[in-house]
Amino acid sequence: MVILLVVLGIWEAIVFFKDTPHYILPPPSKIVVTLFTEHEQLLKHSLVTLQEMLFGFTLAISIGIPLAVLMFEFPVLERAFYPYVIGSQTVPVFAIAPLLVLWFGFGIASKVIMAAIIVFFAIVLNTLDGLKSTDPDTVNLFRILRANRWQILWKVRLPTALPFIFSGAKIGISISTIGAVIGEWVGSSAGLGYLMLYANGKLQISLVFSAIFCLAFLGLGLFALMTLLERLAMPWRR
């Protein structure tokens, strides 16, 4: 907090002493004022972006975790799908965003899919690594006790993989803003990405910074929520 206050103080001083125009770089004080005066508009667009992020994250979780389990249980599927999982991250989302908007329209669907693509890699890779990290002695013990394959998966491998899954989830929920905002930049009529483009065109740079602040707040808030869920799901790690 002290570092943040120092940075904001330096920023305010630079803008004041250099007499920088507000349409180029507004001081933090003006951004704070904009946050209060435009709070209704910022809240409306924040809720749209939040909805896109949560839907995209849920879609990535719903597909990513089952796919990782199948890839672990059936190595032939890992060899088949792993290159495509890696490939999903080698192509910049900005490059395929116009196609997704063309295919799925200017509504929420294209933004949800873009957010899901951003999150998907972290979920699949972390879940797969978590499943592979299971102690082989524990697995052998369960086999001696005649546990079947799915009992071992449910009672041993998935609990072991939970810290990895939550690590991927925390990363994914934080960066889901990227997919949602890129989708809004390419084509939308609502959301913080749309608001940033609109405000930039009007040279309302303090509103642009306010939208960026709201994006950061959403990311941090969802990260904190995921950390809380992690603590509730794994009380033995406290």
C-alpha positions in Angstrom: 0.0 0.0 0.0 2.8 2.4 0.9 4.5 1.7 -2.5 1.2 2.4 -4.3 0.7 5.7 -2.5 4.3 6.7 -3.3 3.8 5.9 -7.0 0.5 7.8 -7.1 2.1 10.7 -5.4 5.0 10.8 -7.9 2.4 10.5 -10.7 0.4 13.4 -9.4 3.5 15.6 -8.9 4.8 14.9 -12.5 1.4 15.8 -14.0 1.2 19.0 -11.9 4.7 20.3 -12.3 5.0 19.5 -16.0 1.5 20.8 -16.7 0.6 17.7 -18.7 -2.8 18.0 -20.4 -5.5 15.9 -18.9 -6.4 14.4 -22.3 -2.8 12.9 -22.4 -2.2 11.9 -18.8 -4.7 12.8 -16.1 -3.6 13.0 -12.5 -4.7 10.3 -10.0 -7.0 12.8 -8.3 -9.0 13.4 -11.5 -9.3 9.6 -12.0 -10.7 9.2 -8.5 -13.2 12.0 -9.2 -14.2 10.2 -12.4 -14.7 7.0 -10.5 -17.3 8.7 -8.3 -19.0 10.9 -10.9 -19.2 8.0 -13.5 -19.9 5.2 -11.1 -23.2 4.3 -12.6 -21.8 3.9 -16.1 -18.7 2.1 -14.8 -20.8 -0.3 -12.8 -23.1 -1.1 -15.7 -20.2 -1.9 -18.0 -18.3 -3.8 -15.2 -21.2 -6.1 -14.7 -21.2 -7.0 -18.4 -17.5 -7.8 -18.4 -17.8 -9.7 -15.2 -20.5 -11.8 -16.7 -18.4 -12.6 -19.7 -15.4 -13.5 -17.5 -17.4 -15.8 -15.2 -19.1 -17.6 -18.1 -15.8 -18.0 -19.9 -14.1 -19.3 -16.8 -17.0 -21.8 -16.1 -16.8 -23.0 -19.7 -13.1 -23.5 -19.5 -13.4 -25.4 -16.2 -16.2 -27.6 -17.5 -14.2 -28.7 -20.5 -10.7 -28.4 -19.2 -10.8 -30.6 -16.0 -12.7 -33.6 -17.7 -10.3 -33.4 -20.7 -7.3 -33.4 -18.4 -8.7 -36.4 -16.5 -9.3 -38.3 -19.8 -5.8 -37.4 -21.1 -4.3 -38.8 -17.9 -6.3 -42.0 -17.8 -5.9 -42.7 -21.5 -2.3 -41.7 -22.7 -3.4 -42.1 -26.3 -5.7 -39.1 -25.8 -2.9 -37.1 -24.2 -0.7 -37.7 -27.3 -3.6 -36.7 -29.5 -4.9 -33.6 -27.7 -1.7 -32.2 -26.0 -0.4 -30.5 -29.2 -3.8 -28.8 -29.7 -3.8 -27.6 -26.1 -0.4 -26.0 -26.6 -1.4 -24.7 -30.0 -4.4 -22.9 -28.4 -1.9 -20.6 -26.7 0.5 -20.1 -29.6 -2.1 -18.2 -31.7 -2.8 -14.7 -30.2 -6.4 -14.3 -29.2 -6.4 -10.9 -31.0 -5.7 -12.8 -34.2 -8.8 -15.0 -34.0 -11.1 -12.5 -32.2 -12.5 -11.1 -35.5 -13.3 -14.6 -36.6 -15.1 -15.4 -33.3 -17.1 -12.3 -33.6 -18.0 -13.1 -37.2 -19.0 -16.7 -36.2 -20.8 -16.1 -32.9 -21.9 -12.5 -33.3 -21.5 -9.3 -31.4 -23.3 -10.6 -28.3 -21.9 -12.3 -25.2 -21.1 -15.6 -26.8 -18.0 -14.5 -28.7 -16.5 -12.8 -25.5 -17.3 -15.9 -23.4 -15.4 -18.2 -25.9 -12.5 -15.8 -26.0 -12.2 -15.7 -22.2 -12.5 -19.5 -22.1 -9.7 -19.9 -24.6 -7.4 -17.7 -22.4 -8.3 -19.8 -19.3 -8.4 -23.2 -20.9 -4.6 -23.8 -21.1 -3.9 -23.1 -17.4 -6.7 -25.4 -16.3 -5.8 -28.4 -18.4 -2.0 -28.2 -17.9 -2.2 -27.7 -14.1 -4.8 -30.4 -13.7 -2.8 -32.9 -15.7 0.4 -32.1 -13.8 -1.5 -32.5 -10.5 -2.8 -35.9 -11.5 0.7 -37.0 -12.4 2.1 -35.9 -9.1 0.3 -38.5 -7.1 2.5 -40.6 -4.8 2.9 -44.0 -6.4 3.2 -45.7 -3.0 -0.3 -44.4 -2.1 -1.7 -45.7 -5.4 -0.1 -49.1 -4.8 -1.6 -49.2 -1.3 -5.1 -48.6 -2.7 -4.6 -51.3 -5.3 -3.6 -53.8 -2.6 -6.8 -52.9 -0.9 -8.6 -53.7 -4.2 -9.7 -50.2 -5.1 -10.6 -49.9 -8.7 -9.3 -47.4 -11.2 -12.1 -44.8 -10.6 -11.9 -45.1 -6.8 -8.2 -44.4 -7.0 -8.9 -41.4 -9.2 -11.6 -40.0 -6.9 -10.0 -40.7 -3.5 -6.3 -40.3 -4.3 -5.5 -38.6 -7.5 -8.0 -35.8 -7.6 -7.4 -34.7 -3.9 -3.7 -34.7 -4.7 -4.3 -32.6 -7.8 -6.6 -30.0 -6.0 -3.7 -27.6 -5.2 -2.6 -27.7 -8.9 -6.2 -27.3 -10.1 -6.7 -24.2 -7.9 -3.4 -22.8 -9.0 -4.6 -23.0 -12.6 -8.0 -21.6 -11.6 -6.4 -18.6 -9.9 -4.3 -17.9 -12.9 -7.2 -18.4 -15.2 -9.7 -16.2 -13.4 -7.2 -13.4 -13.2 -6.4 -13.4 -16.9 -9.9 -14.0 -18.1 -10.2 -10.2 -18.4 -7.9 -10.4 -21.4 -10.3 -12.5 -23.5 -13.3 -10.5 -22.5 -11.8 -7.1 -23.2 -10.3 -8.1 -26.5 -13.7 -9.4 -27.6 -15.3 -6.1 -26.6 -12.6 -4.2 -28.5 -13.3 -6.1 -31.7 -17.1 -5.7 -31.5 -19.5 -4.9 -28.8 -21.9 -2.3 -27.4 -21.2 -2.8 -23.7 -18.5 -3.8 -21.3 -15.4 -2.1 -20.0 -13.4 -2.8 -23.2 -16.2 -1.0 -25.2 -16.2 1.9 -22.6 -12.4 2.3 -23.0 -12.6 2.6 -26.7 -15.6 5.0 -26.5 -13.9 7.2 -23.9 -10.6 7.2 -25.8 -12.4 8.4 -28.9 -13.8 11.3 -26.8 -10.4 12.0 -25.3 -11.9 11.2 -21.8 -8.6 9.6 -20.7 -9.6 9.8 -17.0 -12.5 7.5 -17.9 -10.2 5.2 -19.7 -8.0 4.9 -16.6 -11.2 4.4 -14.4 -12.2 1.5 -16.6 -8.7 0.0 -16.3 -9.0 0.4 -12.5 -12.3 -1.5 -12.6 -10.8 -4.3 -14.7 -7.9 -4.6 -12.1 -10.5 -4.6 -9.3 -12.5 -7.4 -11.0 -9.3 -9.5 -11.5 -8.1 -9.0 -7.9 -11.6 -9.6 -6.5 -12.1 -12.9 -8.4 -8.6 -14.0 -7.5 -9.4 -13.4 -3.8 -12.7 -15.3 -4.2 -10.8 -18.3 -5.7 -8.3 -18.2 -2.9 -11.1 -18.4 -0.4 -12.7 -21.3 -2.2 -9.3 -23.0 -2.2 -9.1 -22.7 1.6 -12.6 -24.0 2.0 -12.0 -27.0 -0.3 -8.7 -27.9 1.3 -8.9 -27.2 5.0 -6.0 -29.7 5.7 -3.6 -27.2 4.1 -4.1 -24.4 6.6 
